[in-house]
Each structure stands twice: as C-alpha cells, then as structure tokens.
Amino acid sequence: MNILFVLTSHDALGDTGEKTGFWIEEFAAPYYVLADAGADITLASPAGGQPPIDPKSALDEFQTDETRRFDQDAELQQKLANTSKLADITADQFDAIFYPGGHGPMWDLTNDQRSIELIESFARQGKLVAAVCHAPSVLLHTRDAGGEPLVKNRKVTGFSNTEEAAVGLTGVVPFLLEDELKKRGGVYSQGADWVPYTVEDGQLITGQNPASSSQVAKALLARLSQ
C-alpha cells in the first residue's frame, strides 16, 4: 500500500494574528494506523519542507496516545520536516490519498490547483480519497469526469457549523465547511459534536472532527485490504 498524505503549508489564522496549520492528532493517529499495517506513506505539502503545526493542537488537553507517540518519534518528525512539494507528486505512484485537517487547509489546499488536479486524478483512476475534520474542504473545487462537483450527490461529512461555533471561529474562517459542502450538492450529515463520525461514499471517505481521525484511517485501510 502506497499512501500519500497531503498537509497544509498555511500558518495564519485569518487576520487574528494567531497561528494555525495542521492538527497533530489528525496527522499522527491516521499515520500510525496505516503505517503499523505496513503502508508506505509519503508526505507532501504545497511548499514542501516542514508543514506548520497548529500550536493549539500541542496543548495538554488535546493529547492522545498517538500524539504522545509522535512526540517521541524522532524519525517521523524528521520525515515531516522534509515533506515533498506537491508539484512533484503524481497520482500514479499511490493507491490512496489522505488529507489531515486543522484550519490551515481551508486557506491553501482548498484552492491549490495541484491538489485539485491530484484528487481529480485519483478519482478518475478509481482510487480512494480520504479527509478528516476541516480537510474535506479540499474537495470543494474538484470535479468529476462530467464536470460536476465531485461531492454532488455523495454522502460527506466534515467539521460542522456547531463545532466551528464552539471553537469561536465562525467569523474567522474563510467559509463554513458544512455550508459549502451542501452548496455543491454534497449529502452532508453529522454526528454529535466531538464524537467520531465517518462517512463513506464510493471513493470518498470523510470524517467530521479530530476524534474521527483513526476511524477514517481504519475505513481507508479496510477498503485497501479488500
């Protein structure tokens, strides 16, 4: 199994003066689920090199067994510091693509043309596309072979409006993910806030929030193992 992880290169939380990036749990938990199962994982980002980590995701209250494992994993930290540039990646090399969340992807990966092309290429080749929390935003501008939005009439989930309100960023983010998925014809559904919730439809596997990270990776692994 060759899996591509795509991480954000964006570190500014709107105009707040605060930093953002990717959420550690949403990277570490899926990474270890897949790597422990024998997957060969490549890391990439728009700018290459070290993707920014959302500093809030390093707070004690958000730590899990997987984030603590990451903190002690010098090899993975080194790998993360040297992500490939997205421009150098082609879909042919991989069996699936995975997007960890955090707020960062909303600003860069949502509109990144290379990311859009990659997802569309994966979809055309019948390969799996997985994303968790805010990362389903990467699907918003992708289209199928017929030119329709890739999420149209597909069951999807992602960080909900109520969760965005709970973290106080409704007025900071460039858009509300739940609303935008619905606007593009996505059949959006959600579970309770902060509880694992994952949806599969065809090649798309999406998770609602950080708690869904492992669940999305396990769903991806199950599909790849069929």
Buried (B, 14 or more C-beta within 10 A) or exposed (E): BEBBBBBBBBBBBBEEEBBBBBBBBBBBBBBBBBBEBEBEBBBBBBBBEBBBBBBBBEEEEBBBEBBEBBEEBEEBEEBBEEBBBBEEBEBEEBBBBBBBBBBBBBBBBBBBEBBBBBBBBBBEEEBBBBBBBBBBBBBBBBBBEEEEBBBEEBBBBBBBEEBBEEEEBEEBBEEBBBEBBBBBBBBBBBBEBBEBBBBBBEBBBBBBBBBBBBBBBBBBBEBBEE
